[in-house]
Amino acid sequence: MELDVAVALLRDVGRVEGAIATVELLHRHRPRWLLLTGVAGGFERSGVGLGDLVVADSVVDYEYQRLSDSSTEYRWRSFPANITLLDAARATAERMASRPAGAFPRVRFGRVMSGDKVIASPEAISRLGATATDALGVEMEGAGAAAAVARAAPHTGFLMIRGVVDLANSSKRIDAARWGRPVCDALAEFTMATAVCAAATAGHSRPR
């Protein structure tokens, strides 16, 4: 099966950069689906480990907050994944799981937090996850990209797939340096396999 694929590389990090790059890609290519990939910090308390892949069934923007003298009230904005892409990712994960033990990373599905802060603190994770205890991890561009799709191209399916290269703690830089390459290799394979599976399910031989 052939796929028409457009790849956009972000120039910087954060929600704004994610939104700008997404709008540019949507305007130029008008894709049927948009898959956002990259690295993330995993949450150990949710059972996520280094090297895992996390597929976001929803992206939760944590940056909307009400700050008072005594507390911070988080006002989450959640963006659900496209069902066709999510089902394709689940089917792909099942196929990968049939490989010999250790041949492919573990794939987890669940909520992923998104915001503009580099999180390297278990205490910060606790504050973020006070009302989202099932969140798998945190990253920085997903909320911007998901919001851009929802606003500018609501008929475009969106899915975010991330590879865990650190656990959002004090070892962040060391772990990321070690895990970056193998995680990105697995992430590329899994993302393309998901796209092919989604195309086959949708019955399109040359989906964009």
C-alpha positions as a Markdown table, in Angstrom:
| # | Residue | x | y | z |
|---|---|---|---|---|
| 1 | Met | 0.0 | 0.0 | 0.0 |
| 2 | Glu | 1.3 | 3.5 | -0.9 |
| 3 | Leu | 0.8 | 6.5 | 1.3 |
| 4 | Asp | 1.0 | 10.1 | 0.5 |
| 5 | Val | 2.9 | 11.4 | 3.5 |
| 6 | Ala | 3.9 | 15.0 | 4.4 |
| 7 | Val | 6.4 | 15.5 | 7.2 |
| 8 | Ala | 6.7 | 18.7 | 9.1 |
| 9 | Leu | 9.5 | 19.4 | 11.6 |
| 10 | Leu | 9.0 | 21.8 | 14.4 |
| 11 | Arg | 11.5 | 24.7 | 14.7 |
| 12 | Asp | 11.0 | 25.0 | 18.5 |
| 13 | Val | 9.1 | 23.5 | 21.4 |
| 14 | Gly | 5.8 | 24.4 | 23.0 |
| 15 | Arg | 2.1 | 24.7 | 22.3 |
| 16 | Val | 2.4 | 27.8 | 20.1 |
| 17 | Glu | 5.0 | 26.2 | 17.9 |
| 18 | Gly | 2.9 | 23.1 | 17.6 |
| 19 | Ala | -0.1 | 25.1 | 16.6 |
| 20 | Ile | 1.7 | 27.2 | 14.0 |
| 21 | Ala | 3.3 | 24.2 | 12.4 |
| 22 | Thr | 0.0 | 22.3 | 12.3 |
| 23 | Val | -1.9 | 25.2 | 10.7 |
| 24 | Glu | 0.8 | 25.5 | 8.1 |
| 25 | Leu | 0.6 | 21.8 | 7.3 |
| 26 | Leu | -3.1 | 21.8 | 7.2 |
| 27 | His | -3.2 | 24.8 | 4.8 |
| 28 | Arg | -0.6 | 23.3 | 2.5 |
| 29 | His | -1.6 | 19.7 | 2.4 |
| 30 | Arg | -5.2 | 19.4 | 3.7 |
| 31 | Pro | -4.5 | 15.9 | 5.1 |
| 32 | Arg | -7.1 | 13.3 | 6.0 |
| 33 | Trp | -5.2 | 12.5 | 9.1 |
| 34 | Leu | -2.5 | 14.2 | 11.2 |
| 35 | Leu | -0.2 | 12.1 | 13.5 |
| 36 | Leu | 2.0 | 14.0 | 15.9 |
| 37 | Thr | 5.1 | 12.1 | 17.1 |
| 38 | Gly | 8.0 | 12.9 | 19.3 |
| 39 | Val | 9.3 | 12.2 | 22.8 |
| 40 | Ala | 7.7 | 12.7 | 26.2 |
| 41 | Gly | 8.3 | 12.3 | 29.9 |
| 42 | Gly | 6.5 | 9.3 | 31.4 |
| 43 | Phe | 4.8 | 9.1 | 34.8 |
| 44 | Glu | 6.2 | 6.2 | 36.9 |
| 45 | Arg | 3.1 | 6.4 | 39.2 |
| 46 | Ser | 1.0 | 5.3 | 36.2 |
| 47 | Gly | 3.3 | 2.3 | 35.5 |
| 48 | Val | 5.1 | 4.0 | 32.5 |
| 49 | Gly | 8.7 | 3.1 | 32.0 |
| 50 | Leu | 11.7 | 4.3 | 30.0 |
| 51 | Gly | 11.4 | 3.2 | 26.3 |
| 52 | Asp | 7.6 | 2.8 | 26.4 |
| 53 | Leu | 5.5 | 4.3 | 23.6 |
| 54 | Val | 2.4 | 6.2 | 24.8 |
| 55 | Val | -0.6 | 6.7 | 22.5 |
| 56 | Ala | -2.8 | 9.6 | 23.7 |
| 57 | Asp | -6.5 | 8.7 | 23.7 |
| 58 | Ser | -6.9 | 12.3 | 24.7 |
| 59 | Val | -4.5 | 15.3 | 25.0 |
| 60 | Val | -5.0 | 17.4 | 28.1 |
| 61 | Asp | -3.9 | 21.0 | 28.0 |
| 62 | Tyr | -2.9 | 21.9 | 31.6 |
| 63 | Glu | -1.9 | 25.6 | 31.0 |
| 64 | Tyr | -5.4 | 27.1 | 31.6 |
| 65 | Gln | -5.3 | 28.0 | 35.3 |
| 66 | Arg | -6.8 | 30.3 | 37.8 |
| 67 | Leu | -4.2 | 31.6 | 40.2 |
| 68 | Ser | -5.3 | 32.9 | 43.6 |
| 69 | Asp | -3.3 | 33.8 | 46.7 |
| 70 | Ser | -3.8 | 30.4 | 48.2 |
| 71 | Ser | -4.1 | 27.9 | 45.3 |
| 72 | Thr | -3.8 | 27.0 | 41.7 |
| 73 | Glu | -7.0 | 25.8 | 40.0 |
| 74 | Tyr | -6.3 | 23.9 | 36.8 |
| 75 | Arg | -9.0 | 24.2 | 34.1 |
| 76 | Trp | -8.1 | 21.3 | 31.8 |
| 77 | Arg | -8.9 | 21.4 | 28.1 |
| 78 | Ser | -9.1 | 17.9 | 26.6 |
| 79 | Phe | -8.8 | 16.9 | 22.9 |
| 80 | Pro | -9.9 | 13.4 | 22.1 |
| 81 | Ala | -8.1 | 11.2 | 19.5 |
| 82 | Asn | -9.6 | 10.2 | 16.2 |
| 83 | Ile | -11.3 | 6.9 | 16.7 |
| 84 | Thr | -10.1 | 5.4 | 13.4 |
| 85 | Leu | -6.5 | 6.3 | 14.1 |
| 86 | Leu | -6.8 | 5.1 | 17.7 |
| 87 | Asp | -8.3 | 1.8 | 16.7 |
| 88 | Ala | -5.5 | 1.4 | 14.1 |
| 89 | Ala | -2.9 | 2.1 | 16.9 |
| 90 | Arg | -4.5 | -0.5 | 19.1 |
| 91 | Ala | -4.4 | -3.1 | 16.3 |
| 92 | Thr | -0.7 | -2.2 | 15.6 |
| 93 | Ala | 0.2 | -2.5 | 19.2 |
| 94 | Glu | -1.4 | -6.0 | 19.3 |
| 95 | Arg | 0.7 | -7.1 | 16.3 |
| 96 | Met | 3.9 | -5.7 | 17.8 |
| 97 | Ala | 3.1 | -7.5 | 21.1 |
| 98 | Ser | 3.2 | -10.8 | 19.3 |
| 99 | Arg | 6.9 | -10.4 | 18.6 |
| 100 | Pro | 9.5 | -12.1 | 20.9 |
| 101 | Ala | 9.8 | -10.6 | 24.4 |
| 102 | Gly | 11.9 | -7.4 | 24.3 |
| 103 | Ala | 11.8 | -7.1 | 20.5 |
| 104 | Phe | 9.5 | -4.1 | 20.6 |
| 105 | Pro | 8.7 | -1.6 | 23.3 |
| 106 | Arg | 5.6 | -1.7 | 25.4 |
| 107 | Val | 2.7 | 0.4 | 24.1 |
| 108 | Arg | 0.4 | 2.2 | 26.5 |
| 109 | Phe | -2.9 | 4.0 | 25.9 |
| 110 | Gly | -4.3 | 6.8 | 27.9 |
| 111 | Arg | -4.4 | 10.5 | 28.7 |
| 112 | Val | -1.2 | 12.6 | 28.1 |
| 113 | Met | -0.7 | 16.1 | 29.6 |
| 114 | Ser | 0.5 | 18.9 | 27.5 |
| 115 | Gly | 1.9 | 22.4 | 28.3 |
| 116 | Asp | 4.8 | 24.8 | 27.9 |
| 117 | Lys | 6.8 | 23.7 | 30.9 |
| 118 | Val | 9.7 | 21.3 | 31.0 |
| 119 | Ile | 8.7 | 19.0 | 33.8 |
| 120 | Ala | 11.6 | 17.5 | 35.8 |
| 121 | Ser | 10.1 | 17.1 | 39.2 |
| 122 | Pro | 7.9 | 14.5 | 40.9 |
| 123 | Glu | 6.3 | 17.2 | 43.0 |
| 124 | Ala | 5.3 | 19.1 | 39.8 |
| 125 | Ile | 3.8 | 15.9 | 38.4 |
| 126 | Ser | 1.8 | 15.5 | 41.6 |
| 127 | Arg | 0.4 | 19.0 | 41.2 |
| 128 | Leu | -0.4 | 18.5 | 37.6 |
| 129 | Gly | -2.0 | 15.1 | 38.1 |
| 130 | Ala | -4.1 | 16.0 | 41.2 |
| 131 | Thr | -7.3 | 15.6 | 39.2 |
| 132 | Ala | -5.8 | 13.5 | 36.4 |
| 133 | Thr | -4.2 | 10.6 | 38.3 |
| 134 | Asp | -4.4 | 8.3 | 35.3 |
| 135 | Ala | -2.3 | 10.4 | 33.0 |
| 136 | Leu | 0.6 | 8.6 | 31.4 |
| 137 | Gly | 3.0 | 11.4 | 30.8 |
| 138 | Val | 3.7 | 15.0 | 29.7 |
| 139 | Glu | 4.9 | 16.7 | 26.6 |
| 140 | Met | 4.9 | 20.2 | 25.1 |
| 141 | Glu | 3.3 | 20.5 | 21.6 |
| 142 | Gly | 0.2 | 18.2 | 21.6 |
| 143 | Ala | -2.3 | 20.7 | 23.0 |
| 144 | Gly | -1.4 | 23.3 | 20.4 |
| 145 | Ala | -1.5 | 20.9 | 17.5 |
| 146 | Ala | -4.8 | 19.3 | 18.7 |
| 147 | Ala | -6.4 | 22.7 | 19.2 |
| 148 | Ala | -5.3 | 23.8 | 15.7 |
| 149 | Val | -6.9 | 20.7 | 14.1 |
| 150 | Ala | -10.1 | 21.2 | 16.1 |
| 151 | Arg | -10.4 | 24.8 | 15.1 |
| 152 | Ala | -9.0 | 24.9 | 11.6 |
| 153 | Ala | -9.7 | 21.4 | 10.2 |
| 154 | Pro | -12.3 | 19.6 | 12.3 |
| 155 | His | -12.7 | 16.9 | 9.7 |
| 156 | Thr | -9.0 | 16.0 | 9.9 |
| 157 | Gly | -8.3 | 13.0 | 12.2 |
| 158 | Phe | -5.7 | 13.7 | 14.9 |
| 159 | Leu | -3.6 | 11.3 | 17.0 |
| 160 | Met | -0.5 | 11.8 | 19.1 |
| 161 | Ile | 2.1 | 9.0 | 19.7 |
| 162 | Arg | 5.0 | 9.7 | 22.0 |
| 163 | Gly | 8.1 | 7.8 | 23.1 |
| 164 | Val | 9.2 | 8.0 | 26.7 |
| 165 | Val | 12.8 | 9.0 | 27.0 |
| 166 | Asp | 12.7 | 10.3 | 30.6 |
| 167 | Leu | 10.5 | 10.1 | 33.7 |
| 168 | Ala | 10.1 | 13.8 | 34.3 |
| 169 | Asn | 12.5 | 13.8 | 37.2 |
| 170 | Ser | 16.0 | 14.9 | 38.1 |
| 171 | Ser | 17.6 | 12.3 | 35.7 |
| 172 | Lys | 15.8 | 13.8 | 32.7 |
| 173 | Arg | 18.8 | 14.9 | 30.7 |
| 174 | Ile | 20.8 | 11.7 | 31.4 |
| 175 | Asp | 17.9 | 9.4 | 30.5 |
| 176 | Ala | 17.0 | 11.3 | 27.4 |
| 177 | Ala | 20.5 | 11.1 | 26.1 |
| 178 | Arg | 20.4 | 7.3 | 26.5 |
| 179 | Trp | 17.0 | 6.5 | 25.3 |
| 180 | Gly | 16.5 | 9.0 | 22.5 |
| 181 | Arg | 17.7 | 7.0 | 19.6 |
| 182 | Pro | 16.1 | 3.6 | 20.3 |
| 183 | Val | 12.8 | 5.2 | 21.2 |
| 184 | Cys | 12.7 | 7.3 | 18.1 |
| 185 | Asp | 13.4 | 4.3 | 15.9 |
| 186 | Ala | 10.5 | 2.3 | 17.5 |
| 187 | Leu | 8.3 | 5.4 | 17.3 |
| 188 | Ala | 8.9 | 5.8 | 13.6 |
| 189 | Glu | 8.1 | 2.2 | 12.9 |
| 190 | Phe | 5.0 | 2.2 | 15.0 |
| 191 | Thr | 3.6 | 5.5 | 13.6 |
| 192 | Met | 4.0 | 4.4 | 10.0 |
| 193 | Ala | 2.4 | 1.0 | 10.8 |
| 194 | Thr | -0.5 | 2.8 | 12.4 |
| 195 | Ala | -1.0 | 5.0 | 9.3 |
| 196 | Val | -1.0 | 1.9 | 7.0 |
| 197 | Cys | -3.4 | 0.1 | 9.2 |
| 198 | Ala | -5.8 | 3.1 | 9.3 |
| 199 | Ala | -5.6 | 3.4 | 5.5 |
| 200 | Ala | -6.4 | -0.2 | 5.1 |
| 201 | Thr | -9.3 | 0.0 | 7.5 |
| 202 | Ala | -10.7 | 3.1 | 5.7 |
| 203 | Gly | -10.3 | 1.4 | 2.3 |
| 204 | His | -8.0 | 4.0 | 0.7 |
| 205 | Ser | -5.0 | 2.8 | -1.3 |
| 206 | Arg | -3.4 | 6.3 | -1.4 |
| 207 | Pro | -4.6 | 8.2 | 1.7 |
| 208 | Arg | -3.0 | 11.5 | 2.5 |
